[in-house]
Amino acid sequence: MTNILFVTSSPRGAASHSSRVAEQVVERLQAAAPGSMVVRRDLNREPLPHLGETLLGAFFSSPDAHSEEQRDLVALSDKLVDEVFAADVIVIAAAMINFTIPSTLKTWLDYIARSGKTFHYGEKGPEGLVKGKHVILVEAKGGIYSEGPMKIHDYQQPYLRFILGFMGMTDVEVVGVEGVAFGPEAAEKSLAAAGIRADEAARMVHEARAAA
Ligand SMILES: Cc1cc2nc3c(=O)[nH]c(=O)nc-3n(C[C@H](O)[C@H](O)[C@H](O)COP(=O)(O)O)c2cc1C
């Protein structure tokens, strides 16, 4: 049995390629390990309030001094952190929006990147505290970034890899859909390749878990 945390974030809702391919990943993981539990976080339908003064103030003050709003926001952040720790596999679907991730996904990261919980600074610098997770990252992009002149302008995958790694999640399989803005033929080709890669990533993660 696998505990899966499934995070979707595309503002394109039902039209989202990343969400659809990620759904396939989750289905394959469930098929490989019957009885698996899936916790879904649809950040597009249920966006989190942006990180602001109220929550930030709560992170850096004593719980005794918190307002009711601060208590609610900290409880929400704690719940999201708990979901991450409870998961064996985290499947994240990310659209590329203005060269990076959707703001809803950024906010989720703002809620789970918690000093003392998901990372800490020790004598040797920062250390991620979320260990032993498998992450499958499904990304969708209008342009081509895997090669060519736009490669250096991919602020989506490098950022996600870095922040996840910062919290200790270094085992990341990427399933990429790209070039969907280059016409239906290019989109179809990329989606077909992503479908194969989605199956492969789910199989690899399942086998790695079974071997552990
Ligand atoms: C508001 C908006 C901004 C976008 N910005 C970019 C971009 O900066 N670079 C790019 O390659 N594609 C961009 N796209 C295209 C999306 O990355 C593409 O539609 C992709 O399929 C989105 O993922 P999704 O299918 O999961 O929604 C943008 C799309 C939208 C709607």
The ligand as a Gaussian input file, in Angstrom:
#p B3LYP/6-31G(d) Opt

LIG

0 1
 C       -1.431000      32.549000     -18.286000
 C       -0.550000      31.609000     -19.030000
 C        0.810000      31.839000     -19.069000
 C        1.642000      30.968000     -19.756000
 N        2.979000      31.200000     -19.760000
 C        3.802000      30.369000     -20.454000
 C        5.202000      30.588000     -20.477000
 O        5.731000      31.488000     -19.864000
 N        5.961000      29.738000     -21.194000
 C        5.436000      28.679000     -21.864000
 O        6.176000      27.924000     -22.471000
 N        4.114000      28.444000     -21.847000
 C        3.284000      29.259000     -21.167000
 N        1.949000      29.036000     -21.143000
 C        1.429000      27.823000     -21.806000
 C        1.270000      26.719000     -20.784000
 O        2.501000      26.392000     -20.171000
 C        0.673000      25.474000     -21.441000
 O       -0.653000      25.780000     -21.847000
 C        0.681000      24.279000     -20.529000
 O       -0.015000      23.219000     -21.168000
 C        0.034000      24.629000     -19.203000
 O       -0.055000      23.488000     -18.383000
 P       -1.442000      22.769000     -18.189000
 O       -1.792000      22.154000     -19.522000
 O       -1.217000      21.762000     -17.128000
 O       -2.446000      23.799000     -17.811000
 C        1.103000      29.864000     -20.454000
 C       -0.279000      29.629000     -20.382000
 C       -1.097000      30.481000     -19.676000
 C       -2.575000      30.186000     -19.624000

